[in-house]
Amino acid sequence: MHPRLSLLILLAPVALGGCVAKTLVDVATLPVRAASGAVDMVTTSQSEADEKRGRELRKRQERLGKLEREYDKRREKCERGSQEACEDARRLYAEIEELRPTVPYEPD
């Protein structure tokens, strides 16, 4: 056999030992990492739940503000005699009354 080939064969296990060992560790820990990742995807942390509630609350507050502004515009047109604006104002007021209990009161 060629002397270089013999040297390469002798050194291969030493050179590749770290790679093989790392691969074996990676393969052995894969199920644990996959399971913990799945649990993380399924469960919601308390801070994530709080953030979600905060986003939903801000959306309702924004929607309520938009409805109130539109209601004020329609009410003014209604007072000037627009029957259509009066109907719109009543519809908007009903929606505001339905949404208002879901938004906490903030004193000015």
Salt bridges, closest charged atoms under 4 A:
ASP26 OD2 - LYS22 NZ 3.14
ASP50 OD1 - ARG53 NH2 2.26
GLU68 OE2 - ARG100 NH2 3.03
GLU70 OE2 - ARG74 NE 3.04
ASP72 OD1 - ARG75 NH2 3.54
GLU79 OE2 - ARG75 NH1 3.23
ASP88 OD2 - ARG74 NE 3.83
GLU95 OE2 - ARG63 NH2 2.59
GLU95 OE1 - ARG91 NH1 3.99
GLU97 OE2 - ARG100 NH1 2.68
